[in-house]
Amino acid sequence: MKRISLLIGLCVLCALTTIKAGEAGVAVSHQAKADFKLTADPNSAAWKNVPAFIMDKGRRGENMASHKTEIRSQWTAKNLYLLFTCPYESLHLKPNPTTTAETNKLWEWDVAEVFIGTEFDDIKHYTEFQVSPQGEWVDLDIDRKPTPPKHDVGWNSGYEVKARLDQAKKVWYGEMRIPMDKIDKRPAKAGNEMRINFYRIQAAQPNRVFINWQPVNGDNYHTPEAFGRLRLSAK
């Protein structure tokens, strides 16, 4: 009887371990009651009860605890919302920033980024969105199949950003509102999943820092094989 009980216990443990392991690389976006104004403030009414998931790994999985980044996500029928909380040691900002037009090659400066793909049968086609501490932005349509790959900066999603910089606390906040119909052909509903990865680039050389949610295990963030998943939740 003891042996049977032990075997049952081991089976249950294995099942639980499998379920837990199956959730690795999955982040949750929580359904909002309605669309809301961008504030770039995790303590605002829209965000204060939304749990964060953590991005604190380098490109090869090394610990980047000093740049531990919190990411929160919400969704509505029309939009996907993302909020980055980005601690930093030093800033590398573009002179003469503009927030009225997109900034090509924004990734040469400090940014938070997200790559989103919803074509599960074509993982090398996805979209890219960036926000800087100064509220600059750029969005691109990416196709990694051709040689050379296509990075279409002329594509326009109509997404919006908001940034806030707290130099006293050495943290900056970046928020995005991305139209759902620009990233997914499906109607938004609980249970939908997107292929996704999150990134930051921070500080100037030789102290440039690269942080990602799911390590790309190489030098190039454009590694769709490394994407995790974002699941739309009804809660």
N, C-alpha and C positions, 0 to 999 in steps of 0.2 A: 504493500500500500504506500509506504514511504517513497519507494522508487517511482511509482506511478505519479504521485503528487509532485515529485521532483521533476519528472519529465514534463508534466503539464505546466509547471512553473517556468521551466526553460523555454517551452514553446511560446508561452505568453510573453516572456521577456524578449524572445527573438522577434515576435510579431510587433511588439511595441518599438523595438529598435529599428525594424524595417520601416515602420510608419514614420518614425522620427527622421531616419536617414532620407526617406523619400521627400521630406520637406526641405532638405538642404538646398540652398540656392533659390528659395521661394520667399518673396516679400509680399506684403498685403497692402492693397489700397482700399480704404474704408469709404463707404458710401456716404456722401454728404446730403443733408436734407435739401439743399438748394445751392446754386452757384453763389459765390461770395467775392468780396473785394480783396484784392491782393494787398498784403501788409508786410510780408517778409518777417513776421513776428510769431514765433512758436507759442507765445503766451496770449495771443489774440483769441477772441471768442471762437473763431473758426478752427483754430488749431490746438488749443490748450488741452483737449482731451484725446487727441490723436496720438497713439503710441509711435515711437520711432524705431527704425531698424538702423543698424550700425555699419558704416564703411570705415575700416581701419587697417586695410591690408595694402602692401605695395604690389607692384605688378607681378611679382613672383611669389606672393603670399607672405612676405615678411611683415612683421608687426610694425604698424605706423601709429602707435598709441598717441603720440603728440599731435597727430592730425585726425583724431577720432571724430568722424563726421556723422551727425545724425541726419537721417532722411525720413520724412513723413510724406504720406500720399493719401489723397482723397479723390473721389470721382463722382461725377453726375452723368446724366444721359448725354450731356453736351461736351463735357471737359474732363481732362485728367489734370489734377493738381499735384505738384511736387514742391516740397520745402526742404532746402539744405541748410544745416547749421554747421558752419565751417570754421573751426579754430585754426589759427595760423601762428607761425613764428615770425615771418616777415612777408611783406606784400610786394608784388611785382605787377604794377598797374600801368595800363596804356595811357600815355599823355593825351590830353585833349579828347576825352571820351565823348562819344555821341550815343544817345539813347533813342533817337528818332529814326535811325536807320540801322540795319544790321552791320556788324563789324566783321568783315572777312578776316580769317586767320586770328580770331580772338584767342584761340588756343595757345598762342605764343605768349600770353599773359596769364594771370590767375583766373581760373574758371572752375565752375562746377558743370558737369555734363551728364546727359542721359542719352543712350542709344536704345531705340525701341523698334522691335520687329513683330509683326503679327502674321507674316506669311511663313507658316511653319514648314511648308514645302520648299521654301526659298530663303534660307536663313541668311544669305549674303545680301539680301535687300532689306534695308531698314532706314530709319530716320534718326537724325542727330539734333540735339538741342543743347545750347549752352547759355549760361548767364555768368556775368562777372560781378565782382564786389561793387562796381560802379554802375550796375544796371545795364551794361552793354549786352548784346545778344547776337546770336547767329543760329540759323537752322539750315540743315542740309538734307537732301535725299541721297542716300548712299547705295551704291551697287558695287559689290566687291568681285563680281564675276568677270567683268572685262579686264583686259590688260592694256593700259593701266586701269585701275579701278576708277569708277565714276563717283565723284563727290560733288554733287550739284548744289552749289551755294546759291544759285538763282531760284531754287525752289522756295516757295513761301507758304508756310503753314498758317500764318496769322496768329501764332501764339503770342502770349504776353508774359512779361517778366517784371519782377520787383526785387530790388536789392537794398540791403541796409548794412552799414559798416559800423561796428562798435570798436574803435581803436583802443579804448581804455581796457576792454576785456579781451582784445585781440581775437575777435570772432566776427565773421560776416555771415549774412543770411541771404539766400537766393531763392526766390519763389517763381514757379512757372505755372501758367495755365495753358494747356495744350488742347486744341479742339480734337475731340474724339474722331470725327470723320476724316481727319488728316492722317491718323495713325492706324485706323482699324476700319475695315469695310463692314464689320458686324455691328449691329446695334449694341450699345453698352448694356451689360447685365451682369448681375452677380454670378460668379463662377467663370467668367471669361478670363483667359490668361494671355499675357503678352511676353514675348522674349525680350529681355531687358538687361542692361548693365549700367552702372553708375560710376562716375569718375570725378577726380579733381586733379588739377595741375596748380602748383603753388610755389611761389618764390622764384627768384632769378638764379641763373647759373652762377657759381658752381653748386648752389644749394637747392636746385630745382627738386621738387618733391612730386611724386606721382602716386596717387591713391586710387584704388578701385574696389568695388564691392565684391565682384567675383574675379579673382586674379586671372589675368590673361596669359601668364606664364611666358612672357616675351616682352619686347620693347613697344609693341604696337597695340594701342587700345582697340584698333579695328580688328578684333578677333571674335567674330560672332559665335564661334564654337564654344566660347567661354561664357556666353550669356546665361543668366539665371532667368527666373520667371516672376512676373508681377501678376498677382491674382486679385481680381475685383471681388470684394467682400460686401455682403449686405449689411454688415455691422459697422 
